[in-house]
Amino acid sequence: MKVVVTGGAGFIGANLCRALARAGATDVVAYDDLSTGVAENLDGTSARLVRGDVLDEESLRAEVAGAASIVHLAARPSVPRSLADPEASHRVNASGTVRVLEAARAEGVDHVVVASSSSVYGANPTLPKREDQVPMPVSPYAASKLATESYALAWQRSFGTGVLALRFFNVFGPLQPAGHAYAAVVPVFVDAARRGAPLPVHGDGSQTRDFTYVGTVAAVLAEAVVGRVCHDGPVNLAFGTRTSLLDLIGRLEGILGHPVARDHQPVRAGDVPHSQADSGVLRSLFADVEPVDLDAGLRATVDWFAEQQG
């Protein structure tokens, strides 16, 4: 079974490449332009790294030819990054998705899994977030991810391409980088805590998130590929937990065995105050997947940072 993972050298993609190999995929192609992904993330895997851009139609078609499935993770991530350059986020996330879908159609690949985001809910205050709620994006990134899932579902209805559009919620875990301006909150907190630096908290820390361990996400994606799971609407990929940033810090203090300082900063534009998934649709499609709990995921993440930093 050949599977192409766009963004395969990224944090989620490299974890997925390992999960696919365990699930029996014999030819895993990690298609990545290495703009945010890292080739070393694939060390120790059997995945074949192909350096390519999702906007490059010719290269895409060559690599997806003969694939049983495509998992489209390649994106220009980060809400703040999209605020700095909205057009670039649109080009990679929206137009890039169209290129992937068209490459799949041209080469007869009839199963595509795409990564959307919980950010599409945006200003809609209702909790938990259900897939039938009205999306209200508050950032260009969120709008581009809404376009990602909308294009995929439109291709399913228009052309018969089997599609699964998954809304990721605050994925964290090993391989997630910390040392850049657009890093996610968990690696930023773990890295700062290990260095003895104050943890940068935007706002008062009461905002809540549905954190999802990357191993759980990779397990769902691999099962989607093996089972050729499709759905006629977007699907939340999270399990209904709700953790405040202050609670997250407290859990890290317990794992590390010492208190950490906090540096409260202004709330960032485009951030939403609360996020929590309704997991009913996900559980109906993936009844056997058991999520890794937050404390276990945080311990694994701290251990990974310890190995990397010595």
KATATA-V568788 format. One record per backbone hydrogen bond with DSSP energy under -1.0 kcal/mol. NH is the residue of the N-H (numbers start at 1). CO is the residue of the C=O. E is the energy in kcal/mol with one decimal. If there is no record, write none. Layout:
BEGIN
nh->[NH & NH]
co->[CO & CO]
e->[E & E]
END
This chain:
BEGIN
nh->[3 & 4 & 5 & 6 & 7 & 8 & 10 & 14 & 15 & 16 & 17 & 18 & 19 & 20 & 21 & 22 & 23 & 24 & 25 & 27 & 29 & 30 & 31 & 32 & 38 & 41 & 42 & 43 & 45 & 48 & 50 & 56 & 57 & 60 & 61 & 62 & 63 & 64 & 65 & 67 & 68 & 69 & 70 & 71 & 72 & 73 & 73 & 82 & 83 & 84 & 85 & 89 & 90 & 91 & 92 & 93 & 94 & 95 & 96 & 98 & 99 & 100 & 101 & 102 & 103 & 104 & 105 & 106 & 107 & 109 & 112 & 113 & 114 & 115 & 116 & 118 & 120 & 121 & 123 & 124 & 129 & 133 & 136 & 143 & 144 & 145 & 146 & 147 & 148 & 149 & 150 & 151 & 152 & 153 & 154 & 155 & 156 & 157 & 158 & 159 & 160 & 161 & 162 & 164 & 166 & 167 & 168 & 172 & 176 & 180 & 183 & 188 & 189 & 190 & 191 & 192 & 193 & 194 & 195 & 197 & 199 & 201 & 203 & 208 & 209 & 212 & 214 & 217 & 218 & 219 & 220 & 221 & 222 & 223 & 224 & 225 & 226 & 227 & 229 & 231 & 235 & 237 & 243 & 245 & 246 & 248 & 249 & 250 & 251 & 252 & 253 & 254 & 255 & 256 & 257 & 263 & 265 & 271 & 278 & 283 & 284 & 285 & 286 & 289 & 297 & 298 & 299 & 300 & 301 & 302 & 303 & 304 & 305 & 306 & 307 & 308 & 309 & 310]
co->[27 & 69 & 29 & 71 & 31 & 5 & 7 & 10 & 11 & 12 & 13 & 14 & 15 & 16 & 17 & 18 & 19 & 21 & 20 & 1 & 3 & 48 & 5 & 50 & 9 & 38 & 39 & 40 & 42 & 28 & 30 & 53 & 55 & 56 & 57 & 58 & 59 & 60 & 61 & 64 & 2 & 2 & 111 & 4 & 113 & 6 & 71 & 78 & 79 & 80 & 81 & 85 & 86 & 87 & 88 & 89 & 90 & 90 & 91 & 94 & 95 & 96 & 97 & 98 & 99 & 100 & 101 & 102 & 103 & 104 & 162 & 70 & 164 & 72 & 166 & 168 & 117 & 118 & 136 & 121 & 276 & 130 & 120 & 139 & 140 & 141 & 142 & 143 & 144 & 145 & 146 & 147 & 148 & 149 & 150 & 151 & 152 & 153 & 154 & 155 & 156 & 155 & 110 & 112 & 114 & 235 & 116 & 212 & 173 & 178 & 180 & 184 & 185 & 186 & 187 & 188 & 189 & 190 & 191 & 192 & 261 & 263 & 265 & 273 & 243 & 170 & 172 & 213 & 214 & 215 & 216 & 217 & 218 & 219 & 220 & 221 & 222 & 223 & 224 & 163 & 165 & 167 & 209 & 207 & 205 & 244 & 245 & 246 & 247 & 248 & 249 & 250 & 251 & 252 & 253 & 199 & 201 & 268 & 129 & 279 & 280 & 281 & 282 & 286 & 293 & 294 & 295 & 296 & 297 & 298 & 299 & 300 & 301 & 302 & 303 & 304 & 305 & 306]
e->[-2.5 & -2.1 & -3.4 & -1.9 & -3.0 & -1.2 & -1.7 & -2.8 & -1.2 & -2.5 & -2.5 & -1.4 & -1.8 & -3.0 & -1.7 & -1.9 & -1.6 & -1.1 & -2.5 & -2.0 & -2.8 & -2.2 & -2.0 & -2.3 & -2.3 & -1.8 & -1.9 & -1.8 & -2.1 & -3.0 & -2.8 & -1.9 & -1.1 & -2.5 & -2.4 & -1.9 & -1.8 & -2.4 & -1.2 & -2.4 & -2.9 & -1.1 & -1.8 & -2.9 & -3.6 & -1.5 & -1.1 & -1.5 & -1.7 & -1.6 & -1.6 & -1.5 & -2.2 & -2.6 & -2.3 & -2.5 & -1.9 & -1.9 & -1.0 & -1.8 & -2.1 & -2.1 & -2.7 & -2.6 & -2.4 & -2.4 & -2.2 & -2.6 & -1.9 & -2.6 & -2.9 & -2.9 & -2.5 & -1.7 & -3.9 & -2.7 & -1.6 & -1.8 & -2.5 & -2.4 & -4.1 & -2.0 & -1.3 & -2.2 & -2.4 & -2.0 & -2.1 & -2.0 & -1.9 & -2.1 & -2.2 & -2.9 & -2.0 & -2.4 & -2.1 & -2.5 & -1.8 & -1.9 & -2.8 & -2.7 & -1.1 & -1.1 & -1.3 & -1.9 & -2.5 & -3.2 & -1.5 & -1.9 & -1.6 & -1.7 & -1.5 & -1.7 & -2.7 & -2.8 & -2.6 & -2.3 & -2.7 & -2.3 & -1.5 & -2.5 & -2.8 & -2.3 & -3.5 & -1.6 & -2.3 & -1.9 & -2.8 & -1.8 & -2.9 & -1.8 & -2.2 & -2.5 & -2.7 & -2.2 & -2.3 & -2.0 & -2.7 & -2.7 & -2.1 & -2.3 & -2.5 & -3.2 & -2.5 & -1.7 & -2.0 & -2.5 & -2.3 & -2.2 & -2.4 & -2.2 & -2.5 & -1.8 & -1.9 & -2.9 & -2.1 & -3.0 & -3.3 & -1.6 & -2.5 & -2.7 & -1.6 & -1.4 & -2.6 & -1.3 & -2.5 & -2.8 & -2.3 & -2.2 & -2.0 & -2.9 & -2.7 & -2.0 & -2.4 & -2.3 & -2.1 & -2.2 & -2.6 & -1.8]
END
